């Protein structure tokens, strides 16, 4: 399989150089338009009704389209498409982009693509597609529903999809369920390690031994996947590595939302026993990396792009005020008292990122603000009106009270940038 992808990459390079030549020769393979390829009918297609609520993935396999005259291997990309009517004319994305509102969707493309000839198609995404296309409400979801599945193949070149071709469709019988359609929650990563209480999270224990990074104010996150940029600004220590590429007292790592250590953000290893300070890379299932530390002690901003899982650590050059501690005041006691927020940094260094775990009682809505201890002379709020619910943003001095509906949350605030970010537990 490895050789297959190497050959495919070479072919794409050759295609881009010679596809415009009218008198191509046999030694330069040319990309051709496939006429068809086959999506295999899975064994479960005719044997059962698939309960989408109780399923995770639907296994699908298919043949490779013929993209060259001699059918040489090539890196095609595949996406799964689903339709309740077997009509694949207007996608949900196309309909959403139509400002006139005249386009009506009849199919949806699932978000994950692959370069393999098999995939586990998300049962939840299939159900969401049906709810969106057929406009079901909570009380009118049918007991069973036909859904047609096909695979769309293309060659990705930059942002272009070259020579697309669709497979045959396969009919499945499913048991759908109602799911409220919302924009995807922005993807979050979590800080763990010595800088954050000497805790190395082995389980998803947010607000105890794993602290969320911050959503970026005014950033537009992908509505389908939640991908975008998240960040964290504070004071960072440096230090020396031991023979395990660990940096006692200063080191940390960053975990994805599923807390899988095999895909954590680590420092780049220079050799077997040390790591390069100030660097961050995704382990991505490979060998473990070193603890992240600053190249020198000081203020930095860490930014993670959750679309491609890349990260950078850059010096923060803005002004910094030391407020000592930050408090949170709430409507639970009519803003009469201060409650100290907890520091992100716990290694005896100046801290500017704070968090508080709030449990809003069932049926209630709570408002809150950030402030300095013992005084309302310096306080921060956000929103268009008191009590408006916002999960992230950049606070304003003397701004509006921030609202929260029932539930348990980790509320984070950065007194350098004014950013606040709320993660529901």
C-alpha positions as CSV (number, residue, x, y, z in Angstrom):
1,X,0.0,0.0,0.0
2,X,2.9,2.4,0.7
3,X,4.3,1.9,-2.8
4,X,0.8,2.5,-4.2
5,X,0.6,6.0,-2.6
6,X,4.2,6.9,-3.7
7,X,3.4,6.0,-7.3
8,X,0.1,7.9,-7.0
9,X,1.9,11.0,-5.8
10,X,4.4,10.8,-8.7
11,X,1.5,10.4,-11.2
12,X,-0.2,13.6,-9.9
13,X,3.1,15.5,-10.4
14,X,3.4,14.1,-13.9
15,X,-0.2,15.0,-14.7
16,X,0.1,18.6,-13.7
17,X,3.1,18.9,-16.0
18,X,1.8,17.1,-19.1
19,X,-2.0,17.1,-19.0
20,X,-2.1,20.2,-21.2
21,X,0.0,18.6,-24.0
22,X,-2.0,17.5,-27.0
23,X,0.5,14.8,-28.1
24,X,1.1,12.9,-24.9
25,X,3.2,9.8,-25.2
26,X,3.0,6.3,-23.5
27,X,5.7,7.1,-20.9
28,X,3.6,9.9,-19.4
29,X,0.4,8.5,-17.9
30,X,-2.6,10.9,-18.3
31,X,-5.5,11.4,-15.9
32,X,-8.6,10.2,-17.6
33,X,-12.3,10.5,-16.6
34,X,-13.5,7.3,-15.0
35,X,-17.0,6.1,-16.2
36,X,-18.0,4.1,-13.1
37,X,-16.8,2.3,-10.1
38,X,-18.6,-0.1,-7.7
39,X,-19.8,0.4,-4.1
40,X,-20.2,-3.1,-2.7
41,X,-23.5,-4.0,-1.2
42,X,-22.8,-4.8,2.5
43,X,-24.1,-7.9,4.0
44,X,-26.3,-6.0,6.5
45,X,-28.1,-4.1,3.7
46,X,-30.8,-6.6,3.1
47,X,-30.6,-8.5,6.4
48,X,-31.7,-5.9,9.0
49,X,-33.0,-2.5,9.8
50,X,-30.1,-0.4,11.1
51,X,-30.8,1.4,14.3
52,X,-28.9,4.7,13.8
53,X,-29.1,5.8,17.4
54,X,-27.5,2.6,18.6
55,X,-24.9,2.3,15.8
56,X,-21.6,4.1,15.5
57,X,-20.3,3.4,12.0
58,X,-21.6,1.7,8.9
59,X,-18.8,-0.2,7.2
60,X,-18.6,0.4,3.4
61,X,-16.1,-0.9,0.7
62,X,-15.7,-0.1,-3.0
63,X,-13.5,-0.7,-6.0
64,X,-11.0,1.9,-7.3
65,X,-12.1,4.0,-10.3
66,X,-9.9,3.8,-13.4
67,X,-8.1,7.1,-13.4
68,X,-5.4,6.1,-15.9
69,X,-5.5,4.1,-19.1
70,X,-3.6,1.2,-17.6
71,X,-5.4,1.6,-14.2
72,X,-2.2,2.5,-12.4
73,X,-2.7,3.3,-8.7
74,X,-3.4,6.9,-8.0
75,X,-4.3,8.9,-4.8
76,X,-8.0,9.4,-5.3
77,X,-10.1,11.0,-2.5
78,X,-13.5,9.5,-1.6
79,X,-16.5,11.0,0.2
80,X,-19.7,9.2,1.3
81,X,-23.0,10.8,0.1
82,X,-26.5,9.9,1.5
83,X,-30.0,10.6,0.1
84,X,-33.5,9.6,1.3
85,X,-34.8,9.7,-2.3
86,X,-31.8,8.3,-4.4
87,X,-31.7,11.8,-6.0
88,X,-28.2,13.4,-5.8
89,X,-28.8,16.8,-7.3
90,X,-28.6,19.4,-4.6
91,X,-26.4,18.9,-1.5
92,X,-27.2,20.4,1.9
93,X,-24.1,22.6,1.6
94,X,-25.2,23.9,-1.8
95,X,-28.7,24.7,-0.4
96,X,-27.2,26.4,2.6
97,X,-25.1,28.6,0.4
98,X,-28.0,29.6,-1.8
99,X,-29.0,33.1,-0.7
100,X,-32.2,33.0,-2.7
101,X,-33.5,30.0,-0.7
102,X,-34.7,28.3,-3.9
103,X,-32.5,25.3,-3.8
104,X,-33.9,22.3,-1.8
105,X,-31.4,19.7,-0.7
106,X,-31.9,16.0,-1.5
107,X,-28.5,14.6,-0.4
108,X,-25.7,15.3,2.0
109,X,-22.0,14.6,1.9
110,X,-20.5,13.2,5.1
111,X,-17.7,15.3,6.6
112,X,-14.8,12.8,6.7
113,X,-13.1,11.8,3.4
114,X,-10.6,9.0,2.9
115,X,-8.0,7.8,0.3
116,X,-8.7,4.2,1.1
117,X,-11.4,2.1,-0.5
118,X,-13.2,1.6,2.7
119,X,-14.7,3.7,5.5
120,X,-16.8,3.5,8.6
121,X,-19.6,6.0,7.8
122,X,-20.9,7.9,10.8
123,X,-24.4,6.7,11.8
124,X,-25.0,10.0,13.6
125,X,-24.1,12.1,10.5
126,X,-26.4,10.0,8.4
127,X,-29.2,10.6,10.9
128,X,-28.5,14.4,10.9
129,X,-28.6,14.4,7.1
130,X,-32.0,12.8,7.1
131,X,-33.4,15.2,9.8
132,X,-32.1,18.2,7.8
133,X,-33.3,17.0,4.3
134,X,-36.7,15.8,5.4
135,X,-37.2,18.5,8.0
136,X,-38.4,16.2,10.8
137,X,-39.5,17.6,14.1
138,X,-39.3,15.7,17.3
139,X,-42.7,14.2,17.1
140,X,-42.8,13.1,13.4
141,X,-39.8,10.9,12.9
142,X,-40.9,7.7,11.1
143,X,-40.2,4.2,12.6
144,X,-38.2,3.2,9.5
145,X,-36.7,5.1,6.5
146,X,-35.0,4.2,3.3
147,X,-31.6,5.8,2.7
148,X,-29.5,5.5,-0.4
149,X,-25.7,5.6,0.0
150,X,-23.1,6.2,-2.7
151,X,-19.4,7.2,-2.9
152,X,-18.1,10.2,-4.8
153,X,-14.5,9.9,-6.0
154,X,-12.2,12.7,-7.2
155,X,-8.5,13.7,-7.4
156,X,-7.7,16.5,-5.0
157,X,-5.4,19.2,-6.4
158,X,-5.2,22.2,-4.1
159,X,-8.8,23.2,-3.6
160,X,-9.9,21.7,-6.9
161,X,-11.7,18.4,-7.3
162,X,-10.5,16.9,-10.6
163,X,-12.5,14.2,-12.6
164,X,-15.2,13.4,-10.1
165,X,-17.2,10.3,-10.6
166,X,-20.0,8.7,-8.4
167,X,-20.5,5.1,-7.7
168,X,-23.7,3.2,-7.8
169,X,-26.0,3.7,-4.9
170,X,-26.9,1.1,-2.3
171,X,-30.3,1.1,-0.5
172,X,-30.3,0.7,3.3
173,X,-33.2,0.4,5.7
174,X,-32.6,2.4,8.9
175,X,-34.4,3.3,12.1
176,X,-33.9,7.1,12.4
177,X,-34.2,9.2,15.5
178,X,-34.7,12.9,16.2
179,X,-31.6,14.9,16.8
180,X,-31.6,18.7,17.2
181,X,-29.6,20.3,14.5
182,X,-27.0,22.7,15.8
183,X,-23.7,24.1,14.6
184,X,-20.8,21.8,15.6
185,X,-19.3,22.7,19.0
186,X,-15.8,24.2,18.4
187,X,-13.1,21.5,18.8
188,X,-11.2,21.9,22.2
189,X,-7.8,20.8,23.4
190,X,-6.7,20.5,27.0
191,X,-3.5,21.6,28.9
192,X,-2.0,19.0,31.3
193,X,1.2,18.7,33.3
194,X,3.6,20.4,35.7
195,X,2.7,24.0,34.8
196,X,-0.9,23.2,35.6
197,X,-0.7,21.5,39.0
198,X,1.7,18.7,38.3
199,X,-1.2,16.7,37.0
200,X,-1.0,14.4,34.0
201,X,-4.5,13.5,33.1
202,X,-5.1,9.8,32.5
203,X,-8.8,10.3,32.2
204,X,-11.1,13.0,30.9
205,X,-11.3,15.0,34.2
206,X,-11.8,18.5,32.9
207,X,-11.4,21.3,35.5
208,X,-9.5,19.0,37.8
209,X,-6.3,17.8,36.1
210,X,-7.0,19.0,32.5
211,X,-7.7,22.7,31.7
212,X,-9.3,23.9,28.4
213,X,-7.5,26.2,26.0
214,X,-9.5,29.4,24.9
215,X,-11.8,29.8,21.9
216,X,-10.7,32.9,19.9
217,X,-13.0,35.9,20.1
218,X,-14.6,36.8,16.7
219,X,-13.3,33.6,15.1
220,X,-15.7,31.8,12.7
221,X,-15.5,28.0,13.5
222,X,-16.5,25.5,10.9
223,X,-20.2,24.9,11.4
224,X,-20.1,21.2,10.3
225,X,-16.8,20.1,12.0
226,X,-16.1,22.7,14.7
227,X,-12.6,23.1,13.4
228,X,-10.8,26.4,13.8
229,X,-8.1,28.0,16.0
230,X,-7.9,27.9,19.8
231,X,-5.3,29.7,21.9
232,X,-3.8,30.2,25.4
233,X,-1.7,33.2,26.6
234,X,0.1,33.2,29.9
235,X,3.6,33.2,31.5
236,X,5.7,30.1,30.8
237,X,8.7,28.7,32.4
238,X,11.7,27.1,30.7
239,X,13.9,24.3,32.1
240,X,16.2,21.4,31.4
241,X,15.3,18.0,30.1
242,X,16.2,14.8,31.9
243,X,17.0,11.4,30.2
244,X,13.3,10.9,29.5
245,X,12.8,14.2,27.6
246,X,10.8,15.4,30.7
247,X,11.2,18.9,32.1
248,X,10.4,19.0,35.8
249,X,8.5,22.0,37.1
250,X,8.0,23.6,33.7
251,X,6.9,20.9,31.2
252,X,3.4,20.2,29.9
253,X,1.5,18.6,27.0
254,X,-1.8,19.3,25.2
255,X,-4.4,16.6,24.8
256,X,-7.2,16.3,22.2
257,X,-10.8,16.2,23.3
258,X,-10.9,12.4,23.4
259,X,-7.8,12.4,25.7
260,X,-5.9,10.0,23.5
261,X,-2.3,10.4,24.4
262,X,-1.1,8.9,21.1
263,X,-2.4,12.1,19.4
264,X,-1.2,14.6,22.0
265,X,0.8,17.8,21.3
266,X,4.4,17.4,22.5
267,X,7.8,19.1,22.0
268,X,9.8,18.0,19.0
269,X,12.5,15.5,20.0
270,X,16.1,16.4,19.0
271,X,17.4,13.0,19.9
272,X,16.6,10.1,22.2
273,X,16.9,12.1,25.4
274,X,16.1,15.7,24.7
275,X,13.5,17.9,23.0
276,X,13.7,21.3,21.3
277,X,12.4,24.1,23.5
278,X,9.6,26.2,22.2
279,X,8.4,23.7,19.7
280,X,5.1,21.9,19.5
281,X,4.0,19.1,17.2
282,X,1.2,16.5,17.1
283,X,2.4,13.0,18.0
284,X,-0.2,11.7,15.5
285,X,0.0,8.1,16.6
286,X,3.9,8.1,16.4
287,X,6.6,8.0,19.0
288,X,6.1,10.0,22.2
289,X,7.6,13.5,22.3
290,X,9.1,15.6,25.0
291,X,7.4,17.9,27.4
292,X,6.6,21.4,26.0
293,X,8.6,24.2,27.6
294,X,9.3,27.8,26.5
295,X,12.6,28.6,24.8
296,X,13.1,31.1,27.7
297,X,10.9,32.2,30.5
298,X,8.3,34.8,29.6
299,X,4.9,35.5,28.1
300,X,3.7,33.4,25.1
301,X,0.6,32.6,23.1
302,X,0.1,29.0,22.0
303,X,-2.2,28.6,19.0
304,X,-3.6,25.3,17.7
305,X,-5.2,25.0,14.3
306,X,-7.7,22.2,14.9
307,X,-8.4,21.7,11.2
308,X,-4.9,20.3,10.5
309,X,-3.7,19.8,14.1
310,X,-0.7,22.1,13.9
311,X,0.5,24.3,16.7
312,X,2.9,27.2,17.4
313,X,4.2,29.0,20.4
314,X,5.0,32.7,20.0
315,X,6.1,35.4,22.3
316,X,3.4,37.8,23.6
317,X,4.5,41.4,23.2
318,X,1.5,43.3,24.6
319,X,1.1,45.1,27.9
320,X,0.5,43.0,31.1
321,X,-1.2,44.1,34.3
322,X,-0.8,42.1,37.5
323,X,-4.2,42.0,39.3
324,X,-3.1,39.4,41.8
325,X,-6.2,37.3,41.7
326,X,-9.4,37.3,39.7
327,X,-12.9,36.8,41.2
328,X,-16.2,35.7,39.8
329,X,-19.5,37.2,41.1
330,X,-22.9,35.7,40.3
331,X,-26.6,36.4,40.4
332,X,-26.9,33.4,42.8
333,X,-26.4,35.9,45.7
334,X,-27.3,39.0,43.7
335,X,-23.6,39.7,43.1
336,X,-23.0,40.4,46.8
337,X,-19.8,38.3,47.2
338,X,-16.6,37.4,45.5
339,X,-15.6,33.8,44.7
340,X,-11.9,33.4,43.8
341,X,-11.2,31.8,40.5
342,X,-8.4,29.2,40.4
343,X,-5.1,29.8,38.5
344,X,-4.0,27.9,35.4
345,X,-0.3,28.3,36.4
346,X,0.5,26.7,39.7
347,X,4.3,26.8,39.8
348,X,4.7,29.9,41.8
349,X,4.9,32.2,38.8
350,X,2.7,35.1,37.8
351,X,-0.6,33.9,36.4
352,X,-3.1,35.5,34.1
353,X,-5.4,32.7,33.1
354,X,-8.1,31.6,35.6
355,X,-10.9,29.1,35.8
356,X,-14.0,28.3,37.8
357,X,-16.3,25.3,37.7
358,X,-20.0,26.4,37.9
359,X,-23.0,24.1,38.4
360,X,-26.1,25.9,37.3
361,X,-29.2,24.3,39.0
362,X,-31.9,22.7,36.8
363,X,-34.4,25.1,35.5
364,X,-32.3,28.2,36.3
365,X,-30.2,30.7,34.4
366,X,-27.3,32.3,36.2
367,X,-25.5,35.6,35.3
368,X,-21.9,36.4,36.2
369,X,-19.0,38.8,35.8
370,X,-15.3,38.8,36.3
371,X,-13.8,41.3,38.7
372,X,-10.8,42.1,41.0
373,X,-11.0,41.2,44.6
374,X,-13.0,43.5,47.0
375,X,-13.9,46.2,44.4
376,X,-16.1,46.8,41.3
377,X,-13.7,49.5,40.1
378,X,-12.3,46.9,37.7
379,X,-14.7,44.3,36.3
380,X,-15.3,42.6,32.9
381,X,-18.5,41.5,31.1
382,X,-19.7,40.6,27.6
383,X,-22.7,40.5,25.4
384,X,-25.4,42.7,23.9
385,X,-27.6,42.7,27.1
386,X,-27.4,41.5,30.6
387,X,-28.0,37.7,30.9
388,X,-27.3,37.0,27.2
389,X,-25.8,33.5,26.8
390,X,-22.4,33.5,25.0
391,X,-19.9,30.7,25.3
392,X,-16.8,32.8,24.3
393,X,-15.7,36.3,23.4
394,X,-13.5,39.2,24.4
395,X,-14.8,40.9,27.6
396,X,-15.2,44.7,27.9
397,X,-14.6,46.7,31.0
398,X,-17.9,47.2,32.9
399,X,-19.6,45.0,30.2
400,X,-22.9,43.2,30.5
401,X,-23.5,40.2,32.8
402,X,-22.9,36.9,31.0
403,X,-25.7,34.3,31.1
404,X,-25.5,30.5,31.5
405,X,-28.4,28.0,31.3
406,X,-28.6,24.9,33.5
407,X,-25.6,22.6,33.4
408,X,-22.1,22.2,34.7
409,X,-19.3,24.3,33.0
410,X,-15.7,25.2,33.2
411,X,-15.5,29.0,32.9
412,X,-12.1,30.4,31.9
413,X,-10.9,34.0,31.8
414,X,-7.6,35.6,30.6
415,X,-6.9,39.0,32.3
416,X,-4.2,39.8,29.7
417,X,-6.4,39.5,26.5
418,X,-9.8,39.8,28.1
419,X,-10.9,36.5,26.4
420,X,-13.3,34.2,28.2
421,X,-14.3,30.7,27.1
422,X,-16.8,28.3,28.5
423,X,-16.7,24.5,28.1
424,X,-19.8,22.4,29.1
425,X,-19.0,19.3,31.1
